[in-house]
Amino acid sequence: MIEMVKEAELELLNYPKRKAGYYLKRTARMLAGKAVEPIDKINWPNGLLAEGLVSYYQKNKNSDEARIIVDHLRKYYDSWIRSGQKLYYVDDMVSGMALIDLHQITGEEKYKSAAENMAKFLYHHERDASGSLIYRPKQGNGYIFADMIGMVCPFLCKYGSTYGDIHAISLAVTQIQNFIGCGMDEKTSLPYHGYQYESGVKYGIIGWGRAVGWLMLGMSGTLAYLNEHDSGYEAIKQAYRRLVDKVEAYQLDGGLYSWQLGAKDGPVDTSATGLILYSIAQSLENRVLIGIHRSRMIRGRDALLGSVKEGKIYGALAECQGFSMYPQNYGAYPWSLGPALSLFALTAEEES
C-alpha cells in the first residue's frame, strides 16, 4: 500500500500535468475572445486522492508516512488558499473532505476558513425548483447529476457535523432525497446518470458504474455523519440498503464491476468498483450495513488489488464528457487510485 500512498502524494501535487501546448492553445483562445475552461486548482480527482491519503493517515497516525502525508496535504491546500480560494464547480467540494480533516489534525484556522468558503459557495449556488444543486448552471439546462451527490453531500454533512451547521446537513439530505425521488429507474432500481426536474426527463444510461458509485458514496458518506434521530436518516438508510442489494447482484464473478453494471460482458471499471466497494466498507464500519455484505466487499477488494501496478490502479474508465458520453478508454487515473486507497486503508485488517 505504501507504493499507492507515494503515487497519490505525487499525483496530488501534479495532476493534471499538462504540456506547454495546452497553455499556448488556451492563451490563443482567450486572445480570440473564445471561452476557456478555468484552471481549477482544487478539482475533484485531486479531492479523491486527498481523501485516500487521509484514510491512510487515520489508520497509521504514528508512522513516518503519516507526517509526510500531512506535508503533502498542506502543500496542496496552501497553494489553493494562496491563489485566492477560487471555486468554480460543485465538483470542487470533494476536496473539502480532507480539508476538514487537515484542520482537525493541525488546528490551523485557515483550513477551517477555507472549508467555510466551500460551504458558502454551495449555499449561494444555483438550484432547481426542488432545491437540488444544478451541476453546471452556466449551461442553462438545469441538469442534476448523480456524481454531485457523492461530490457534495459527504462534505456538507461532515462540515455540518464538525462545525455545528444544521443548514449544511439539511442541504445534503435534500439533495439525496430529491435524487432518490427523481433519478432512479423503476424497473431495475438503479440510477440514471441524471435528470432534469422541470421536465421530469431522466438522462444517461441506467446503471453507469461510476454514477452508481458516486450515488452510493454520497449516501454512505452522509449517513456516516448523520445522527440516527436526524430528519432523513432512516429514509436514506433504507434507500441505501435497497440500492446495495440491487448493485451487489451485478458484481462479476471475479469480484469487480463492469463500466455499466448490466453490461456483464463489457470491460470492468476499477474506478466504479473502488467507489462502490469503499462505500460498502464505510457503511459496514458505521454499522449501516450488516456483515452479510462483508464477503462480497472483501472479494471485490482482493480483485481490485490485482489491478495495482507500481502504485497505480489500472483498468479505470476515462473521464466522462456528459450524459451518455463515456469514452471507452481505460487506464490509471486519480479516480481509481483515490477510492481504492481509501478502501484498502479502511479494510487493511480484514481477512481475505
N, C-alpha and C positions, 0 to 999 in steps of 0.2 A: 504493500500500500504506500510505502514511502516514495516509490517512483511516481505514483499518481499525485501525491502531495507536491512533489517537486515540479511536476509538469503543470499542475494547477497554479502554483505560485508564479511560474514563468508566464503562463498564458494570461493570468490575471493582470499583469502589468504590461502585456504586449499585444493583446487581442483588441481589435483586429489589426493585423500587421499588413499595411498597405504599401504598395510600390509607389515610387515617385510619380509615375504616370497617372495614378489616381488623382493626386493633388493638382497636377497640371490640367487635367481634364475638368476637374471641379472648378478651378480658377477660371478657365476659359468659359465655362457655362455661366458663371457668375458675371463675368465681364459682358457676356452676350445678353444679360438680363433674364436668363433662364433660372428656374427653380432648382435648388440643390438640397439634398438631404443634409441636415446639420451633423456636425461631428459630435456624436454623443459620447461623453466621457464616462458615463455610468450605465452602460447598456445591460440588457438582460442576460446575454451569455456570460458576461463577467460576474453578474449577480449570482448566477448559479455556481460559478467557480468559488466565489467568496463564501457562499453558504456551505459548499462542500468542505472548504478549509476550516470553517468554524466548527462543523460537525466533527472533524478530526481533532481539532483543538479541545473540544469539550470532553472527549474521551481520553485525551493524552496531555492533560494540563501541565504535568510535571516533566515532560520530555523537552529535550533541546529543540526539537522541531516545533513545539508549541510557541516558543519565543520567536522563532523565525517566521512562523505564520502571522503572528501579531505585527511584526515589522512589515510584512508584505501588505497586510490589510491597511496599515497606517499609510503606506505609500499610495495605495490605490485611492483611498478616500481623501487623503490630504491633497492629492493632485486635483481632484474634483472640487474640493472646497476652495482651494486657491484660485481655481478658474472661474469662480462665481456661483457654484452650485446650480448650474443651469439644468433644467429638466425639460424634456421635450415630449415624452410619451409615457403612457401608463406602464409600459414595459420596464421603465427605469426603476420601478418600485421593487423589483426583485432584489436589487442591491440594498434595499432598506432593511432586509432581514439581518444580514451580517453587520450592518451599520449599528443597529441597536445593540447587538452583542459586543461590538467594539467599545461602545460607550460603557457597557456594564463591566467589561474587562479592564479598561483603562481609567474610567471615571472622568474622562475629559469631556467637558460640556460642549465642545464644538461638535462632537458626534451626535449628541442629543439634539442640538440645534439644527443640525443637518437633517436628522430624522423628522423633526417638526416641519422643516421646509418641504419634505416629501409629503407629509400628511396634508399640509395646506394646499399643495398642488392638486391633490385629489379632491379636497373639499370644494375647490373652485373649478374643477374640471367639468366639461360639458356632459350632460346626461340626457337620456331619453325620457319620455313621459312617465315611465315606470320607476325611474331613479337609477337605471343602470348606466355605468360609465361608458361612453362611446369610445371605441378603440382609436379611431383617427378622426376627430371632429372636423378637421380641415377638408376631408374628402366629401363631407356633406351627405353621407349615405346612412348614417345612424346605425351602422353595424355594431353588433355586440359579439365578441369572440370568446370562445371557451378559454383560450390562452389567458385572457385577462383575469379570470377567476384565480388561477394559480399565481399569476404575477402580482396581484394586488391584495387579495383577501388575507393571506397569511401575514403580510406586512401590517395591514390595518389592525388585525386582531392582536398581533404581537405588540404593536405600538400602543394600542388602547389598553391592553392588559398591563404593560410595563409602566406606562405613564398616567394611567387612570383617566383615559379619554373614552367615554362611553360613545361619543359620536363616531369615532373610528370603528368601533366594534359594530355598531348599528349599520354603518355603511357597508361593511363587509358582508354581514348577514343578508342585507338587501340584494347584493349582487348575486349571491348563491341562490337565494330563493327565487329570484327572477329567472336565472338561467335554468333551474330545475323546472320551472313552470313554462318556459318558452322555448328552450333549446334542445329538448330531448325527443328522440324518435319513439313513438308509441309502441311500435311492433317489437323492436329489439331492446328498448330501454337504454340504448347508448346515445351519446350526444351527437348532434350535428356539430360542425365546426363553429357555427354561429347562427345568428338570426337578426332580423330587423323587427323591432317591437311594433311599430305603427302598421306595417303591412301584414305582420304575422308570418312572413315567409322565412323558412329556415334555409341556410346556405351551407355549401361544402358537402363533403361526403359524410356518411354516418360511420362513426367509429374510427375516424382518423386517429392513429395511435397516440400521437403527441397531444392532440386535443383532449383525448381521454385522460392522459397522464396529467396534463395541466389542471383539468377539472378536478380530478381526484386529489391532487396535491393541494389545490385551493381549499377543498372541503376538509381534508385531514389536517392541514395547517391551521385552519380556522378553529376546528374542534379542539386542537391542542391548547388553545389559549382561551376558549370559552369556558365558563363555569356551567356545570350541568343544569343549573337552575336559570341560566340566562335565556332570554327570549330567542327562539330559533334553534337552540341547541339540539333538542330532541328531534325536531323535524329534519334538520340537516344530518344528524347521526343516522337516522333510519334511512334517509335517501342515499347516504353514502354506503351503508351496508348493502343495500339493494344493488347499487352500482357495482360494488366489489364482486358480489356474487355473479353478476352478469359478465363482468370483464374476465374473471378467472376462467370462465367456460371457454374463452378464446385463447388461453395460454397454450402455446405449442408444446409438443411432446418433449422437446429439448429444454423447455423452461422459459424461452424468450417469447416476445410478442411481435406480430407482424406490423409492418408500417401502417396497414389498415387492418383492424382486428379480424374482420371477416375474410380477409384475403389470405387464407392459411397456406396457400401455395406461393405466395408472393415473398419478397425479401423481408427478413426480420429487420427491426429497427431498435438498436440499442438505446437510443435516446428515449423513445417511448417506453421501452422496458424499464429503464432506470427511473423515470418519473413514476410509473405505475408501482414498481416494487418499493421505492422509497416511501411513497405514500402509505402503502400497506404496512411496511415496517414501522413507520411513525405511529400508525394507528394501533398496532399491536403493543408498542411501547406505552401508549397512553390508555390502553385498555378499551379503546373504542371498538376494536375487533377482538374476537376470541381466538384461542390457539389453533382452531381448525384451519385457519388461513396460513399458519406459520410454515408448514411443509412446502406449500406451493411457492411462497416467497423465497424460502431458502433454496429451492430447486432453481428458481429463476436467478437468484443471486449468484449461485455457483456457475450457472451457464454464462452469466454476464462476465464473470472473472475470466472465462475463456476468450473473451474479446479484448483483453488487455495486452497491449504490446508497447514496451518501453514507456509505460505510464499513461498511455493514451487508450481511449475506448473506441475501437473501430466498429464499423457497421452501423453508423448513425445516418439517418436521412438528412439531406441538406436542408438549408433554411427554406421555410415556406414563403411563397410570394403572395399569398392571398387565398381566398376561398377556392378550393379545387385546383390549386396551383402548387403541386408538391413534386419538385424536380426529383426524378429517380436517380439521384447521385448519392453515393454512400461513402462515408469516410469517418475521420476522427474530428470531433468538434467539441467546443466547450459545453454544449447542451447534452452531450453524452457523458463527458468526464465529470461535470459538477454533480448531477444527481447520483451517479454511480459511486462517487467518493462519499457522498452523504450516506448512501445505503450501506456501503462497506464499513464505514466508521460506526454507524449505529448498530450493525449486526456482527461486529468483529468477534464477539464471544459466542455467537450462535453456532451450534454444531451443524455439520452438513447432514 
